[in-house]
Amino acid sequence: MVETISTMTPLLRMNEIVKSFPGTLAVNKVNFVCNKGEIHGLIGENGAGKSTLMKVLAGIYMSDRGEIFIKGEEKIFRNYSEARKTGIGIVYQELSLLPELSVAENIYMGIWLKKRRLINWDEINNRSKIILNEIGINIYPDELVSSLPMALRQMVEIAKVLTQNPEIIVFDEPTAALSREEVVKLFKILKDLKQKGKGIIFISHRLKEVLEISDVITVMKDGKEVITENASYFDEDKIISYMVGRKFTEIFPEKAKIIKKEEEIFSFQGILKKYQKKIVFSVSRGEVLGVGGLQGQGQMDVLKSIFGLGGCKDVKIEIFGKEIKVKSPFQAMKAGISLIPENKNEEGIFLILSILENIAAPTIDKRQTLGLIQKQVENKIIKGVVEKLSIRITSVDQIAQSLSGGNLQKLVLGKWLISEPKVIVMLEPTKGVDIATKQHIYKLIRELAENDIAVIVYTSDMLELIGECDRVLIMNHGFLTANLKENEIAEENIMKASVSDINLLETEMK
């Protein structure tokens, strides 16, 4: 029997919220409640209305209809500043940090501490250090945000919001850039906030994490609330059925039936500069190669080296048996190598340019005659890519930053598809996207492999390694610790290899 959800006066109540945009009813009469000392999971596909509902709460959007009550008192927020002063804080998936400023400057941006009308930098640095220590992050307040990896930037974003001491905190995909160890740290923070009586709204596409941390879960679909129940009522299959009408076991496409191991499309060898360890691997025809392990073990350095971004020395790359010199991204692109970066907004997309301009950018030279772009050809190709990837747009002239996270990820993929790559390296290709978009990307990955393109996928998602990849390489301390095939690709083997001190290459040479 399903337990009853608390009927006490809620910390937050949103009644019959409606929000529309031209041609779209984004939120349709949604009711949402979050109680004091509660972690409320909010899930749904991209475009389900989750982020729009939370932006209404934060005063970023004004609702067309509906009411918001904080501790039983009706509130109308005309901007985020008003919402923040009422005790609402949001940790966004797309970070709001300014990379060229320090950690402390970002944390106290807009709420400067002053002494005799001058900014008190000593106090700002000291208080920043305190809040960072409280959430278990050991970094200096004067460090530039641009020098930090994505996981630490996410924690700085959290520190920035907690500094404002909010009563209601929305976490929008906070674990997308975090390893499992970092997720555990974050969950400790959430539990501490819960103990202090805060109301936590946790948005994530990682369903296991939602089930693990939430007390109550709300599922949204097509702008409507589908169901709200205690977390104990749900499992992954049940959540997915409410979200998209499909079971979890149907998410991944069938793996390759035949892999021609003797027919190598791509091979790599090089020495990791940071660890001074040799790495050797290859990708066979029809194969999806996964790369996993704990974050920060050299995987990114190796995979970015394939695209000419350094990290490795003495690199030797062969494509279809022919050695290729790759010392820069330009040379990599000319050789038919594509890279889907982890941080799509900073490295994969021109946010202020149109969808057409973004997709056309890497291959613009292929559609020129006497220096003039063949506009009709370009429009036809771009519209074909948009249709193939089901990118939800109103026009190819639409600005990229207006798209949802899932559609932005498809946009990054789309621009490389028209380059007809021979090798495609994907770093966290489904980070922060919904189940339906993930399924679309999984299908695309399989199609690429079937079309004799070497596909290399780095993901911190264990289920993706197991469900999508034909073979999985695990790295630790800068060397390969496992080369898992077929039935060997299992959670236990991946975890063991992730903490192993055995260098696979050295073992094979003995």
Buried (B, 14 or more C-beta within 10 A) or exposed (E): EEEEBBEEEBBBBBBEBBBBEEEBBBBBBBEBBBBBBBBBBBBBBBBBBBBBBBBBBBBBBEBBEBEBBBBEEEBEBEEBEBBBEBBBBBBBBBBEBEEEBBBBBBBBBEEEBEEEEEEBBEBBBEBBBEBBEEBEBEBEBEBBBEEBEBBBBBBBBBBBBBBBEBBBBBBBBBBBBBBBEBBEBBBEBBEEBBEEEBBBBBBBBBBEBBBEBBBBBBBBBEBBBBBBBBBEBBEBBBBBBBBBEBEBEEBBBEBBEEBEEEEBBBBBBBBBBEBEBBBEBBBBBBBBBBBBBBBBBBBBBBBBBBBBBEBBEEBEBBBBEEEBEBEEBEBBBEBBBBBBBBBBBBEBBEBEBBBBBBBBEBBEEBBEEEEEEEEEEBEEBBBEBBEBBEBBBEEBEBBBEBBBBBBBBBBBBBBBBBBEBBBBBBBBBBBBBBBBBBBBBBEBBBEBBBEEBBBBBBBBBBBBBBBBBBBBBBBBBBBBBBBBBEEEBBEEBBBEBBEBEEBBBEEEEE
